[in-house]
């Protein structure tokens, strides 16, 4: 069994009480850990890096996750909001009606992000 110095224990507990890791963030956003890493790296999801051994752990504060949710929507969410199919979302992008903020395909993970205000604007025009 390992133990932490009392100062480090408080720091460790504060990290885990106020922030979520990549896995928890992915669960909250209904996506994969790879996508969370990609959108954080693109600067769309505010995060904190904490050195750990030779690597780095990424942590996300709850208010950053909520800010992301209120600003962006994945294509599946956009389809649900607009009451259309995912194919129709692709057609709206091809027609130039809807513009993606970020689009990625990395190691089999495919995602497209839209601004929620663009989706809301489409809702008011239809």
N, C-alpha and C positions, 0 to 999 in steps of 0.2 A: 504494500500500500504506500502510495506517495503522499506527501503533504506539502502544502504551500505555506510560505511565510505569511503571517497575518495581513501584512500590507498587500501582498499579491492576491491573497484570497479575496479581500474586499474589491480589488480591481477586477478580478476574474468574475465575481458575482455581479458587479455592476455592468460588465460587458454583456453577460447573458440575460440579465433582467431587462435591460433597456434596448437591446438590439437582437435582431434575428440573423441567423446564418443563411447561407445560400439555399440550403434545403427547405428551411421554413419559409423563406421568401418565395421560392418557386411554388410551394404549396399554396401560399396565399394568392399568388398571381395566376394559378392554374396553368403553369408552364413547366419547363424543364430547368434543371440547374444550368445547363449550357446556355440557354436563352437568357437567364438572369445574368450570367457572366458577360454575355455579349452586350446586353443593353446597359449594364453598368460600365463596361469598357467604352461604349459609345457615348457615355456621359448623360444618358437619359434617366438613370436611376442613381440617386446619390448614395454613396457608400463610404465605408471607412475600412482601411486596410490595417491589419494588426499583424506584425511579424510573428512568425511561429516557426522556430527551427530554421530550416533553409527555405521555407515557403512563406506564404502570406494568407491569412484568413480574411475573408470579406464579411463585413457586418452591415446590416441595413436597419436603420431606425424606422420605427413604425410610421412616423410622420412622413418620412421619405417614400415609403411604400404607398401610403394614402395619396401623397402628392402625385406619384406616378399614375395611380389608378384614376385620379380625377383629371389628369392631363391627357393620357394616352389610352388607346384601346387596341387589343389584338384583333386580327381580322375576324375571328370567330365571334368575338363580342360585338364587333361592328355589324356583322350579319344578323345577330340576335336583335340588336337595337333597331335595325332598319327593317326587320321582318323579311329578310331575303336569304337566299342560299349563299354559301361561300363562293360558288361559281359566279353569282351575280356581283359579288364584291370584286372579283377579278375583272369582270367586264366593266364595272364602274371605274376601275383604275385604268384599264386600257382605253376607255373613252375620255379619260382626263377629268371625269366628274369628281373623283376622289383621289387624293394624292397621299401616298404613304410617306410617313416621316422616316421610317427605317424599315429595311427589308433585309433579311439574311437567310442564308442557307449554310449551315456549318455542321459537318459531321452528321448529316441526316436530319438535323433540326431545322425546320422551316418556320419562319415567322414574319409577319408584316404588322407594323404598328401605324396607327392613324391618330391624329389629334381628335379628341372627343368633340371639340367645338366644330370641326368639319362635319362630323357625323350628325351632331345636333342641327347644324345648318341644313343638311340634307333632309332631316326629319321635318323641318318647318316648311321646306319647299315642296314636299310631296304630299 
